[in-house]
Amino acid sequence: MAEHVTILGNGAMGTVCSILLDQGGHGVTMWGAFERTIERLMQSREQDRLLPGAKIPAPVRLTANDAEAFDGTTMILSAIPTQYMRSVWTRLKPHVPPGVPVVSVAKGIENETLLRPTQVIADVLGHAVGKKRNELAVLSGPNIAAEIARYLPATAVVASENDAFAKQVQAAMSTQWFRVYTNTDLIGVELAGATKNIIAIAAGILDGLGAGNNAKSALVTRGLVEITRLAVAMGAQASTFTGLAGLGDLITTCVSPEGRNRTVGEQIGKGKKLEQVLAELNSVAEGVPTTKSVRGLAKRFNVEMPITEEVYAVLFENKDVIAALSDLMTREPKPETN
């Protein structure tokens, strides 16, 4: 069945999702918060700043009108960065049709509340008793937007507590070069997408230092251990973290030169200050604010996350990167399984 999907957000992921959905024969409306940006995209039909060469398909309708965005929609795809989700969804709430399902592609944790993206959406929409509920899902995995825009093969996983909705998203998003799997572990898939960005920043720092492949391999492996540890404490399934949303996304974001969070870390490893790196970045690196949130969750659930703690110290306490690496390497010896 053909869907009509409203995409909230005209950034890199919103654009590639519009390409995928259009390829699948679905109707697409892509909404952006700023009229001037939408007008520019209408004229060029190209995401030249974020995805040079990526064309927005001609059938995709572009709008900055809040009410028009939801005309005829059968599904909403939220491609808003996590720290802006609450304000955007609050703005759009009066126009969101009751009962229309929502899938999020954000990879972060809200700073103020420590809520996951789908929790933020549910909180804003106010799923009160008796109100027609909007089903929620998350789409995640090793998905570098620039590669998908070049029609390179990729996979993803969609997770929802409602398996029927997960299959609906799977059918809508799948193409000949983009394969989608389903999962019922919404908590795990969403946490994996958020927490791996912290490890990617650390991997970038190692790249900037020229620390070598042995160090990066160790970092990715031990990083996977600590983000899994937190997720299990929060109710996720450990097996999710050996899948596409966990290990798959972690590998991609830690090695790809196009990964934003790894790039932030690399520049810091080379001696730049965080403020300068973010000012020079063309897009949002969700891992930076997420580091604050995940550190807060680690304290709340009493989970040891040494890599996250050192990344936090480097980003927000001006700790020297060599000192952070040294502190990780000289921690108290312990069994690998701890």
C-alpha positions in Angstrom: 0.0 0.0 0.0 1.3 3.4 -1.0 1.8 5.8 1.9 1.9 9.6 2.0 4.7 10.4 4.4 5.2 13.8 6.0 8.9 14.3 6.7 9.7 16.8 9.5 13.1 18.3 8.8 14.9 19.2 5.6 18.4 18.2 6.6 20.5 15.4 5.4 18.5 12.5 6.8 15.2 14.1 5.9 16.4 14.4 2.3 17.7 10.9 2.0 14.4 9.6 3.5 12.5 11.5 0.8 14.6 9.9 -1.8 14.0 6.4 -0.4 10.3 6.9 -0.1 9.9 8.4 -3.5 11.8 5.4 -5.0 9.3 3.2 -3.2 6.4 4.9 -5.0 5.1 6.8 -1.9 3.9 10.4 -1.7 6.2 12.7 0.3 5.8 16.1 1.8 9.0 17.5 3.4 8.5 20.3 5.9 11.1 22.7 7.1 10.9 25.3 9.9 12.4 28.2 7.9 10.5 29.5 4.8 13.7 31.0 3.2 15.4 27.6 3.3 12.4 25.8 1.8 12.2 28.5 -1.0 15.8 27.9 -1.8 15.3 24.1 -2.0 12.2 24.6 -4.1 14.3 26.5 -6.7 17.4 24.3 -6.7 15.8 20.9 -5.8 19.3 20.1 -4.5 20.7 19.7 -0.9 23.9 21.5 -2.0 25.1 22.6 1.5 24.6 19.2 3.4 24.6 16.7 0.5 26.3 18.2 -2.6 24.8 16.6 -5.7 21.8 15.0 -3.9 18.7 15.9 -5.8 15.3 16.1 -4.1 12.9 14.1 -6.3 10.5 16.2 -8.3 7.4 14.6 -6.8 8.4 15.5 -3.3 6.4 18.5 -2.0 8.3 21.1 0.0 6.6 23.4 2.5 7.2 25.6 5.5 3.4 25.8 6.2 2.6 23.9 9.4 -0.9 23.0 8.5 -0.2 22.1 4.9 2.5 19.7 6.0 0.0 17.1 7.2 -2.4 17.2 4.2 -3.3 13.6 3.4 -0.5 12.1 5.6 -0.6 8.5 6.5 2.7 8.5 8.3 5.0 11.0 9.9 8.8 10.7 9.8 10.6 12.9 12.3 14.1 13.9 11.1 14.6 16.7 13.7 17.8 16.7 15.8 17.0 15.6 19.3 17.7 18.8 21.1 15.2 20.7 18.9 12.5 18.1 18.8 10.5 19.4 21.7 10.2 22.9 20.4 9.4 21.7 16.8 6.8 19.2 17.9 5.2 21.7 20.3 4.9 24.1 17.4 3.3 21.5 15.1 1.2 19.7 17.7 -2.1 21.5 16.8 -1.8 20.2 13.2 -0.7 16.6 13.9 -3.6 14.2 13.0 -4.6 11.9 15.9 -3.7 8.3 15.3 -1.2 8.9 12.5 1.9 6.8 13.3 5.3 8.4 13.8 8.8 7.1 13.1 11.9 8.9 14.4 15.4 8.9 12.8 17.0 11.1 15.5 20.0 9.7 17.4 20.3 11.5 20.7 19.0 11.9 24.3 17.3 15.2 25.4 19.5 17.1 27.7 16.9 18.5 30.1 14.8 15.4 30.6 17.1 12.5 29.6 14.3 11.2 27.4 14.8 9.3 24.1 13.4 10.9 20.9 10.2 8.8 20.8 9.6 9.6 24.5 9.9 13.3 23.7 7.3 13.0 20.9 4.9 11.0 23.2 5.4 13.6 25.9 4.6 16.5 23.6 1.6 14.8 22.0 0.3 13.8 25.4 -0.9 10.3 24.9 -3.7 10.6 27.5 -6.2 7.9 28.2 -9.0 7.9 25.7 -7.1 9.8 23.1 -6.3 8.1 19.8 -2.7 7.1 20.1 0.0 7.8 17.6 2.1 4.6 17.2 5.8 5.2 17.6 8.9 3.7 16.0 12.6 4.4 15.4 14.6 3.8 12.2 18.3 3.4 12.9 21.4 1.7 11.7 24.7 2.2 9.8 23.3 5.0 7.6 25.8 7.7 6.4 23.4 10.0 4.6 25.8 10.9 1.8 26.2 7.2 0.9 22.5 6.6 0.8 22.1 9.7 -1.4 24.6 8.2 -3.8 22.4 5.0 -4.0 25.1 2.9 -2.3 23.8 -0.3 -0.6 22.8 0.1 3.0 20.7 -1.6 5.7 18.7 -0.3 8.7 16.4 -1.6 11.4 13.0 -0.3 12.4 11.9 -0.9 16.0 8.5 -0.5 17.5 6.5 -2.1 20.3 3.8 -2.5 17.7 5.2 -5.1 15.3 2.6 -4.3 12.7 3.7 -0.7 12.5 7.4 -1.8 12.3 6.5 -3.9 9.3 4.6 -1.0 7.8 7.7 1.2 8.0 9.8 -1.7 6.7 7.6 -1.9 3.6 7.6 1.9 3.1 11.4 2.4 3.4 12.8 -0.6 1.6 14.2 -0.2 -1.9 16.6 -2.3 -4.1 19.6 -0.7 -2.4 18.2 -0.1 1.1 17.2 -3.1 3.1 15.2 -2.7 6.4 14.9 -5.3 9.2 12.4 -5.1 12.1 12.9 -5.3 15.8 10.6 -5.0 18.9 13.4 -3.5 21.1 12.5 0.1 20.8 14.5 1.1 23.9 17.6 -0.7 22.7 17.6 0.5 19.1 17.0 4.1 20.2 19.7 4.0 22.8 22.2 2.3 20.5 21.8 5.1 17.9 22.4 7.8 20.6 25.2 6.3 22.6 27.4 5.2 19.7 27.9 8.8 18.8 29.9 9.3 22.0 32.2 6.4 21.1 32.5 7.9 17.6 33.8 11.2 19.1 36.4 9.2 21.1 37.4 7.3 17.9 37.9 10.6 16.2 40.1 11.9 19.0 42.3 8.8 18.5 42.4 9.5 14.8 43.4 13.1 15.5 46.2 11.9 17.8 47.4 9.3 15.3 46.9 6.6 18.0 46.7 3.8 15.5 44.3 0.9 14.6 45.0 -1.2 17.7 43.8 1.7 19.9 40.7 2.3 17.8 39.8 -1.4 17.8 40.1 -1.5 21.6 38.0 1.7 21.9 35.2 0.4 19.7 35.1 -3.0 21.6 35.1 -1.5 25.1 32.8 1.3 23.9 30.3 -1.4 22.9 30.6 -3.0 26.3 29.8 0.2 28.2 26.9 1.4 26.0 25.3 -2.1 26.2 25.7 -2.1 29.9 23.7 1.2 30.2 21.0 0.0 27.8 20.4 -3.3 29.6 20.1 -1.3 32.9 17.4 0.8 31.2 15.5 -2.3 30.0 17.0 -2.9 26.5 18.0 -6.3 25.1 21.8 -6.9 25.0 21.4 -8.7 21.6 20.3 -5.5 20.0 23.8 -4.1 20.4 25.3 -6.9 18.3 22.9 -6.0 15.5 22.7 -3.2 12.9 21.6 -0.5 15.4 24.5 -1.3 17.8 27.7 -2.8 16.4 26.7 -2.0 12.8 26.2 1.7 13.4 29.1 1.9 15.8 31.6 0.5 13.2 30.4 2.9 10.5 30.4 6.0 12.5 33.8 5.3 14.0 35.5 4.7 10.7 33.7 6.8 8.1 35.4 10.0 7.1 31.9 11.4 6.5 30.7 10.7 10.1 30.1 14.0 11.8 30.8 12.9 15.4 34.0 11.2 14.4 35.0 14.3 12.6 34.4 16.5 15.7 36.6 14.1 17.7 39.3 14.1 15.1 39.5 17.9 15.1 39.7 18.0 18.9 42.4 15.4 18.8 44.4 17.7 16.5 44.2 20.4 19.1 41.1 22.5 18.1 38.6 23.7 20.7 35.1 22.3 20.7 33.5 25.7 20.0 35.7 26.2 16.9 34.9 22.7 15.6 31.2 23.2 16.0 31.3 26.6 14.3 33.0 25.1 11.3 30.7 22.1 11.1 28.0 22.4 8.4 25.5 20.2 10.3 24.6 18.9 13.8 26.8 16.5 15.6 24.3 14.9 18.0 27.0 13.2 20.0 28.1 16.4 21.7 24.9 17.2 23.6 24.2 13.5 24.0 27.4 13.0 25.9 25.9 15.2 28.7 22.7 13.2 28.6 24.3 9.8 28.7 26.6 10.8 31.5 23.5 11.8 33.4 21.8 8.4 32.7 24.9 6.6 33.8 24.8 8.3 37.1 21.0 7.7 37.4 21.3 4.0 36.8 24.7 3.6 38.5 26.4 2.3 35.5 30.2 2.6 35.0 31.0 4.3 31.6 34.7 5.3 31.7 34.9 6.2 28.0 31.8 8.4 28.2 33.2 10.0 31.3 36.5 10.9 29.6 34.8 12.2 26.5 32.6 14.4 28.7 35.7 15.7 30.5 37.4 16.6 27.2 34.4 18.3 25.7 33.0 20.2 28.7 35.8 20.4 31.3 38.7 21.2 28.9 40.6 18.1 29.8 43.7 17.4 27.8 43.1 14.5 25.3 46.5 12.9 26.2 45.6 13.0 29.9 42.1 11.4 29.1 43.7 8.6 27.1 46.3 8.0 29.8 43.6 7.8 32.5 41.7 5.2 30.5 44.8 3.1 29.9 45.9 3.2 33.6 42.6 2.3 35.2 42.6 -0.5 37.7 43.2 -3.9 36.1 40.1 -6.1 35.8 38.7 -9.1 34.0 37.6 -8.4 30.4 34.0 -9.5 31.2 33.6 -6.8 33.9 
